[in-house]
Amino acid sequence: MIVVVDALNRHKYNELLDEMFKLRKRVFHDRLGWEVDITDGKEIDMFDNLHPAYLIALDDEGDLVGCMRILQTTGPHMLADVFIDIMDGEPPVRSAQLWEVTRFCVDTDKLKSGKSRNSISYVTSELFVAATEYGKNAGILDAVAVIDPVMNRVMIRSQNAPYDYLGKTVQMGKVKAMAGLLDCTDERINRLRAFNGIEGDVFAESDEVALERFASRPAAVAKLPEPNHPGVTDTMRAEVVALQTPAPTQIDLHSYFNEQIDEAESAEELAAAEALKAEMTKYFRNKNRCDA
């Protein structure tokens, strides 16, 4: 699931953004050795104050596993103001139809190898599908991505190769940095989707859906207060209990239906209980067939 966080909804995602900045610190400072600013264990720079858009990937358990920053090139941006050596003397690129994609990273500690869901390859492709679709729908023709040679090879292998490069490759910390151009086209989207079997809408249905999944991640549930703790309101107590209560299994549901049948006090109640059990049995039979 990809969550879009921008100036309009950023106030809803303070905790999610904190987790994103912490991931960026672990990747760009700790692993890659880039000279970046670190504050309270988070990597945040001046471009994060320019109201960029963030694409944030959540896995099936609600953990943040990847991110990307999108910034307009008509104002300050990294290729013009930080990675200017890449341009090798050429003027900075600026266009209302060109976005800059930077700070792309995935959590290699949480993600698996291979190409299945919740894998490094899948989340990488999912983020670039989202970025390309997001840009295309906004009328953007191209994106410039500041990447290292390793990421460049990953993009080539995953059917997401830049169609051209700007300037030259320069040293940046422990690795080198380069700028690749990516077109925002259906052809690129289709290649990325086909490579990892990505189907359907990659974006969260709503902010509420995204926040609910993030709140249900194991780390968040483990930090929930005890329901009877002083200061926990009735609303908070209900939410805590709901998150800590395991979802009913098929066996639980069938037991419930049988209890309703046994406790029916009229022909109408019996018929309704039996109809509900039959409908749910049909649903699970079809679901199990599809999952198989």
C-alpha positions in Angstrom: 0.0 0.0 0.0 1.3 3.4 -1.0 0.4 6.5 1.1 0.6 9.9 -0.4 1.5 12.6 2.1 1.6 16.2 1.0 1.0 19.7 2.3 -2.8 19.1 2.5 -2.8 16.0 4.7 0.6 16.1 6.4 -0.9 17.1 9.7 -2.5 13.6 9.9 0.8 11.7 9.5 3.2 13.1 12.0 4.1 9.7 13.5 4.4 8.1 10.0 6.7 10.9 8.8 8.9 10.4 11.9 9.3 6.8 11.0 10.1 7.7 7.5 12.8 10.2 8.6 14.3 7.5 10.9 14.4 5.1 8.0 16.2 7.7 5.9 18.8 8.2 8.7 19.5 4.4 8.8 19.9 4.2 5.0 21.6 7.4 4.0 23.7 8.2 7.1 24.4 4.8 8.7 24.6 2.6 5.6 25.6 4.8 2.7 27.7 7.3 4.7 26.2 10.4 3.1 26.9 13.8 4.8 23.4 14.5 5.9 21.9 16.4 8.8 20.7 14.2 11.7 18.4 15.4 14.4 16.9 13.2 17.1 17.7 10.1 15.0 16.0 11.5 11.9 17.4 12.6 8.6 15.7 15.9 7.6 17.0 18.5 5.2 15.9 21.9 4.0 13.9 20.5 1.1 11.6 18.8 3.6 10.4 22.3 4.5 9.3 23.1 1.0 6.1 21.1 1.1 7.2 18.2 -1.0 5.0 15.1 -1.6 6.1 11.8 0.0 5.2 8.4 -1.3 5.4 5.9 1.7 5.0 2.2 1.4 3.3 0.1 4.1 3.6 -3.7 4.1 0.7 -6.0 4.9 1.3 -5.7 8.7 1.3 -1.9 8.5 5.1 -1.4 8.9 6.7 1.4 6.9 9.0 -0.3 4.5 9.9 2.3 1.9 9.6 5.9 0.8 10.4 8.5 -1.8 10.3 12.3 -2.0 8.9 14.3 -4.9 9.7 17.9 -5.4 9.1 20.5 -8.1 12.2 21.6 -10.0 10.9 25.2 -10.6 12.3 26.1 -7.1 15.1 24.9 -4.9 15.8 21.2 -5.4 18.7 18.8 -4.7 20.1 18.5 -8.2 20.3 22.3 -8.4 21.5 23.1 -4.9 23.3 20.0 -3.5 24.3 17.7 -6.3 25.2 20.6 -8.6 28.6 18.8 -9.4 26.6 16.2 -11.3 25.5 18.8 -13.8 29.2 19.3 -14.8 28.9 23.0 -15.4 25.5 22.8 -17.1 22.7 25.0 -15.7 20.2 23.3 -13.3 17.2 21.7 -14.8 13.9 23.5 -14.2 10.5 22.8 -15.7 6.9 22.8 -14.5 6.6 19.4 -16.1 9.7 17.9 -14.6 9.7 16.6 -11.0 12.7 15.6 -8.9 12.6 12.2 -7.2 15.0 11.8 -4.3 15.4 10.1 -0.9 14.2 6.8 -2.3 14.9 4.0 0.1 13.5 0.7 1.3 13.9 -1.1 4.7 16.0 -4.1 3.8 15.8 -5.4 7.4 12.0 -5.8 7.2 11.6 -6.8 3.6 12.4 -10.2 2.1 14.3 -11.2 -1.1 12.6 -12.5 -4.2 9.7 -10.9 -6.0 6.7 -11.8 -3.8 4.7 -9.2 -1.9 6.6 -7.6 1.0 9.8 -8.2 -0.9 12.5 -5.6 -1.7 11.8 -6.0 -5.4 8.0 -5.7 -5.1 8.1 -2.6 -2.8 10.7 -0.9 -5.1 8.5 -1.5 -8.1 5.4 -0.5 -6.2 6.9 2.9 -5.2 8.0 3.6 -8.8 4.6 2.6 -10.2 3.0 5.0 -7.7 5.4 7.8 -8.5 4.9 7.4 -12.3 1.1 7.2 -12.0 1.1 10.1 -9.5 3.2 12.2 -11.9 1.3 11.3 -15.0 -2.0 12.1 -13.5 -0.6 15.5 -12.4 0.5 16.3 -16.0 4.2 15.6 -15.4 6.2 14.4 -18.4 9.4 13.3 -16.7 11.2 12.9 -13.4 14.9 13.2 -12.6 16.1 10.8 -10.0 19.4 11.2 -8.1 20.6 7.6 -7.6 23.8 5.6 -7.0 25.2 3.1 -9.6 23.8 0.2 -7.6 20.3 1.6 -7.7 20.8 2.3 -11.4 21.5 -1.4 -12.0 18.5 -2.4 -9.9 16.3 -0.1 -12.0 17.6 -1.5 -15.2 16.9 -5.1 -14.1 13.4 -4.2 -12.9 12.3 -2.7 -16.2 12.6 0.8 -14.8 15.8 2.0 -16.6 16.3 5.7 -17.0 15.9 6.7 -20.7 18.8 9.2 -20.3 21.3 10.6 -17.8 22.3 14.1 -16.9 25.9 15.4 -16.3 28.3 13.0 -14.8 28.7 10.6 -11.8 30.2 12.1 -8.7 31.4 10.8 -5.3 28.9 11.2 -2.5 29.9 9.7 0.9 30.7 6.0 0.5 29.0 5.7 -2.9 28.7 7.7 -6.1 25.7 9.7 -7.2 24.2 10.2 -10.7 21.0 11.6 -12.2 18.7 9.6 -14.4 15.7 10.7 -16.4 12.4 8.7 -16.2 9.4 9.3 -18.4 5.9 9.3 -16.8 4.2 7.1 -19.3 1.9 4.1 -19.4 4.7 2.0 -21.0 6.9 2.4 -18.0 4.0 1.8 -15.6 3.0 -1.4 -17.5 6.6 -2.7 -17.5 7.0 -2.1 -13.8 3.6 -3.8 -13.0 4.4 -6.8 -15.2 7.9 -7.3 -13.7 6.5 -7.9 -10.2 2.9 -8.9 -10.9 1.5 -5.7 -9.4 -2.3 -5.5 -10.0 -5.0 -3.1 -9.0 -4.7 0.3 -7.3 -1.4 0.7 -5.4 -2.6 3.7 -3.4 -4.3 3.6 -0.1 -8.1 4.0 -0.5 -8.2 6.9 2.0 -6.2 8.5 4.8 -8.3 6.7 7.3 -7.5 3.3 5.8 -3.7 4.1 5.7 -3.7 5.4 9.3 -5.7 2.3 10.5 -3.1 0.0 8.9 -0.2 1.9 10.3 -1.8 1.9 13.8 -2.2 -1.9 13.6 1.5 -2.6 13.0 3.0 -4.9 15.6 5.2 -2.2 17.1 2.2 0.1 17.6 0.0 -2.6 19.2 2.8 -3.6 21.5 3.0 0.0 22.9 -0.8 0.3 23.5 -1.7 1.1 27.1 -3.6 -1.4 29.2 -7.4 -0.9 28.7 -7.9 -0.3 32.5 -5.0 2.1 32.8 -6.0 5.4 34.5 -6.5 8.2 31.9 -7.7 5.9 29.1 -11.0 7.1 27.9 -13.9 4.9 26.8 -13.1 5.6 23.1 -9.4 4.8 23.6 -10.3 1.7 25.6 -12.6 0.4 22.8 -9.8 1.1 20.2 -7.2 -0.7 22.3 -9.4 -3.7 22.9 -10.2 -3.9 19.2 -6.6 -3.8 18.1 -5.5 -6.3 20.8 -8.4 -8.8 20.0 -7.5 -11.4 17.4 -9.7 -11.5 14.3 -12.3 -14.4 14.5 -11.3 -17.5 12.6 -13.6 -19.5 10.3 -14.1 -22.0 13.2 -15.1 -19.2 15.5 -17.6 -17.9 13.0 -19.2 -21.3 12.4 -19.5 -21.8 16.1 -21.2 -18.5 16.4 -23.7 -19.3 13.6 -24.5 -22.7 15.2 -25.1 -20.9 18.6 -27.5 -18.5 16.8 -29.4 -21.5 15.3 -29.6 -23.3 18.6 -30.8 -20.2 20.4 -33.4 -19.2 17.8 -36.8 -18.5 19.5 -38.9 -18.4 16.4 -39.2 -19.8 12.9 -38.1 -16.4 11.5 -35.0 -16.2 13.7 -34.1 -19.8 12.8 -34.5 -19.2 9.0 -32.4 -16.0 9.3 -29.6 -17.7 11.2 -29.5 -20.7 8.8 -29.5 -18.3 5.8 -26.6 -16.3 7.3 -24.6 -19.5 8.0 -25.2 -20.7 4.4 -24.2 -17.4 2.9 -21.0 -17.2 5.0 -20.1 -20.9 4.2 -20.5 -20.1 0.5 -18.3 -17.0 0.9 -15.4 -18.9 2.7 -15.6 -21.7 0.1 -15.1 -19.3 -2.7 -12.4 -17.4 -0.8 -10.5 -20.5 -0.1 -10.7 -21.6 -3.7 -9.3 -18.2 -4.8 -6.5 -18.2 -2.2 -5.5 -21.7 -3.4 
